[in-house]
């Protein structure tokens, strides 16, 4: 007789469908009305916020600052970098008009919104920002004293995706993209390798994903890069997920965007650049790496709630005493830390059956679940 599981089908039966059902059961995200785009729900977004917080500090510790650049990129910018543009051409979403006008359909009587006001130059919704950030770097750089430039951007990007899967491959997704410009080739290569190492350490130490770091083949390089380094996560279906990349761009973008400076010998030189990024795909890797047939298994450092306390109150007369005890325990636990952060503790006081509550937190992957009832009060114990 087979053991009943919360997720159906199981991993062994149908891994792709199991993955989708884990996301649904953990209430992490759902498909939106726009094909290929997702709605990240609070539990899933809280995981992303914790990822973002940790990585952001690592970027700042390695000398980077945050900035923000436009969502829309003029097509002329992409035309300057032919190899880069060609690599993303089939995935680009293009904005061609700047106004909508209401027109009534005489046949149906319905009002339709018709695009008017054609743009002089179309814009691409950023698939990545090398070109627009390169244009800014060109304005900011005149001397070797202006270098290095080391910025990071937290934003969304769009790459028109024909076969979407939530978190792993969607038309719009969230990410960070780091961009740097340097005086010498050696500095840019060192930057590329440093950020590659940051990604490896973060995924190993925070997401508990032991990635395989290495360099991509020439055929798999980022469009326009001289070298692309990757961290690959091997997940439970024995396939690899590219969980982060770091690119040495050489002088390809600086020449096309005219990122040049007066060198120490007073000659005009082109900067050496790098870029690197990770995205919400890491959440997909996390799910496929750790989860089981009862739902999400969430690494403690990115668990939105690390401990959930469930009061068991079968009798009304003991209800308040149990609730008070649970709150007191929560306060005690919140005063403690895990990896220098206060423990995240929730007392689940909802008017739901105990079984329903327990299964919900199992499916959401909370690391520690405590249950406390009247008998536990008498014994001074908890069910862990």
N, C-alpha and C positions, 0 to 999 in steps of 0.2 A: 504494500500500500504506500503510495507516494505521499510525501509530506506536503501539506498545503503551504503555498507561499503568497505573499502580498502582491507580487508582480506576476502577471501572466501575459505573454509566455515567459518562460525562464530564459536565462542567458543561453543555456544549451539548446533550447528549442528554436529560438529566433532572436539572435543578438540585436540586429537593428531595431526590431519592434520592441524588444525588452528595454532598449535605451530610451525610446520615446515614452514608454509607459513609466519608467523611473522618473522622468522629468514631470510627467503628469501627476503621478502619485505624490511627489515631493512638492507639488505646486510651485514649480520654479519658473516656468515660462509657457507660452502658448503661441501658436501661429496667429498672425494678425490678418486683418482684412486685405492687406497688400501682400500679394503672393511673394514668398521668399523672405518676408520680414517677420520679426518676432516681437511679442510683448514680453519683456522680462518682468516677472511678478516679484513682489517684495522679497520673498525668500531667496530667489535667484539673484536679485539685484544686491541684496545684503552681502552675499558671497563675493560679488564683483567689487563692492565697496571695500571689503576687507583686503582683497587682492590688491586693489588700487592703493590703499593706504600704505601697505607694506612696501610695494614696489616704488611708490613715490618717494618714500624716505631713502630707499636704496639709491635712486637716481640722484637725489640731492646730496647724499653722502659721497657720491662719485663726481660731484662738481657740476651737476646740471640744474638748470632752472626751467620752470614751466612758462609757456607762452601759448597764444592761440592765434591761428591763421584761418583765412576764409574757407568756407565750405565750397564755394564755387571757384573753379579754376578756368581761366580763359583758354580756349582751345589753342591759341597761338603759343601759350607756354609749353603745351605738350608737343607741339610741332617742332620746337627747338631741340627736343631730345627724342629723336626718331625711334631708337631701340626701346627706350622706356615706354613711349606712347604705344608702340606696336604691341608690347607685352600686355597692356591693359585694354587695348582698343575694343575687343569684343565684350568687355565687361562694363563699359562706361555708360552711365545714364547722363543724358544731355538736356540742358535747359535751353529752350529756343525762344520762349516768349515771356513777356513781363506783365501781362494783363489778361484778365478774363472778362468777357462780356456776356450778359444774360440774353439769350435769344429764345423766343417761344416757338415751339414746334407746332405749326398750324394743323398738322394731322393728328397728333396725339394730345395737344394742349399742354404738354409738359414743357417746363423751362430747362433749357440746356445751357451749360457754361462753356463758351467757345473761347479758346486761346486767341488773343490778338496782340498787337504790339510786338512784332517780331524783333528780336535783338539784333543789333548790328553784328555782334560776334557772339556765337553760342558759348555757354559755359558747361564744363563737365563737373558733376558732383564728385568731390574728391574720392578717387580710388586709393590714393596715397598722396603725400604732399611734397615730394621732393622738388617739384618744379616751382610751386608757389613759395615754399620756404627758401629755395635757392635764390629766387628773385629778391627776397628780403635780405638774405645774407649778402647779396651783391651790393645792396644799398648800405649795409652796415659795415662793410669791410673796405678800408683804403690802405691800411698799413699792417705790417706783421704784428704791431702792438695791439691790434683789434682781435687777434686770434689767441687761443681757440674760441670759437663760438660753440656752446654746448646747450641746446634747448630740447625740451620735451613738450609734447602736446597730447593731452587727453581729449579724445573726440570720437565722433562716429565717422565711418566711411561707407561708401556704397560700391559694390561690385556686383553687377547684375548676374545672379546665380540661377542656373537652370534646374539644378537638382538640390534644393535646399534641405538642410537638416538642422534643427534648432541647436544653437550654440556652435556646432561644428562648421556649418557652411550656410550663411544667410546673406541675402542681398545687402542688407544694412547690418553692421555690427559695431560694437564698441571696442576701442583699443587705445593704446598709446603709441606714438611714433616719436622716437628720438632722432634728432638731426644735428650733426656737428660739422664744423669746418676747421681745418688745421693748417699750420704752416708747412709741415713736412709729411711725407708719405709715411714715415715710421710712426709719427704721432697718430695718424688716422688709423693705421693698422692696429696699434696698441689700443685705441679706443674701441675698435670693432671687437677685439678679443676680450677686452674688459667687460663689455656689455653682454657678450656671449656667456661669460662666466657668471655674471650677475643673474642671468636667466636660469642657468643650470642650478646655481645654489638656491635661488628662490623656489624653484619647482621641487627640488629635493627636500629642502628644509621646511618649507611652509605648506606646500601641497602634497608632500610625501610621495612625489612622483620621481623615481630614479631615471631621469632621462639619459639618452645616449647622445652626447655632444659630438659634432663633427662638421666637416665642410661639405656643402652640396656639390654635386657634379656640375660641369659647365652647362649641361642641358637644363638643369633645375635652378640655375642662378636667378636671383632677382633681376628683372629687366634693367640693364644699364650698369649693373655692378661688376666689379672685377672679381670679387670673392663673396660668397654667401655662406655664413655659418648657421647651423641649426641645432636645436635641441629636439630630439625625437622621443616621444613617449610611446612605449610598447604597451598596449592595453590588452584586455582580457580576450578579445577575439583574435589575438596574435597579429594584429596589424599596427602600423606605426602612425602616430598623429604628429604632424609638425606643430610643435607647441610654442615656438618662438624663433625669430631669425635676427641675425646681425649682419649688416652688409658693409664691406669696404667698397666704396664707389669710385676710388681713384680720383681722377680729375675730369671724369666724363660730364658730370653735372656742372662743375664749376666752369668748364669751358663753354657749355651751352648756355649757362645763365650768367656768364661773365663775373664770377666770384673771384676777383683778382685783388692783389695788394702789392704795395711797394715793399720789397724784401729788405733784409738787413744790408744788402749790397746795393740798394736803391734801384734794382731792376724790377720790372713788373712780373709777377708770378701768379699762377692759378693756385687756389686753395685745394687741399686734399679733403675729401668729405666722407662721412659715414652716415648710415641710418640703421635703425633697429626698432623692432616692435613685437608686442604680444597683444593678444585680443581675447575676447570672450570665448574663443575656441578652447582656452585653457579650462573653462568650466566643463566643456564637453569631455576633455581628456580626464579631468578629475572624476567625472561620473563613470566613464568607461574603465578607469583604473581601479577604483575602490568599491563600487557599489555591488550589491548582491541581489538575490531574488526576493528580498523583502524591501528593497528600495535604496535610496541614496545612503552612502556611507561618507560622512563629511569629515575631512581632516580637521582636528580641533582648532587650529589657528585661523581657519576661515569659516568655522561654523557660526552662523548668526546667533544662535544660542548654544552655549557649550554644555549647560546643565539645565534640564527641565525638571521641576519638582511638581509631581501630581498629587494633590490632596485626595485621599480616599475617605469619603464622608457618607457612609451608609445610613447613619442616624443623624437626625437634625440636631439633637441635643449635644452631640460631640463636634458638630461641624465647625463652630467658631474656634474652638480650642485647636483643632487640626490646622485650620487656616492660619491662625496666629503663629503656630509652631513652624509652619512652612515658610512664612514670611521672615521669621527670626532666623531660620537656617539660611534663607536666601541672602539676608544682610550679612551674615557671617561669611558666606562663600564669596560674595561680591567684594569683600575686603581683602580677599586673597588674589594673587596674580598668577598668570601663566604666561611665560615668555615676556615678562615685564608689562603685561596688560591685565587690567582687572578682569576677573572671570565674568562672563556673560551668563546670567542666571535668570530664568523665567519661572514664576509660579503660575501654573495653568489652572485658573479658577473658573473656567467656563462651565456652564451648566450642561455638561455632556457626560455620557456614560464613561466609566473608567476604561473600558475596553477600546472604545472609539478614540479616546485621547492617546492611549498607549500606542495604538497602531499608527496614528497620525505622526507621532514623533519618531517612531521606528522608520517610517517611510521617508521622513524628512532628514534622517541621518544624524540626529542629535547624538553627540558622543556619550553623554551620561544622562540616564533617566533615573530619578529618585521617586519612590512612591511612599507616602506616609499616611497611615490610618490611625484610628483610636488605639489599637493594640500596640502599634509602634511607639505611641506616646507613653503607654504604660511601661514598655520594656526599655525605652530610651534607645530605639533602634530605627533603622530605615531599610527599605527594600531597594537595592541598587541594581 
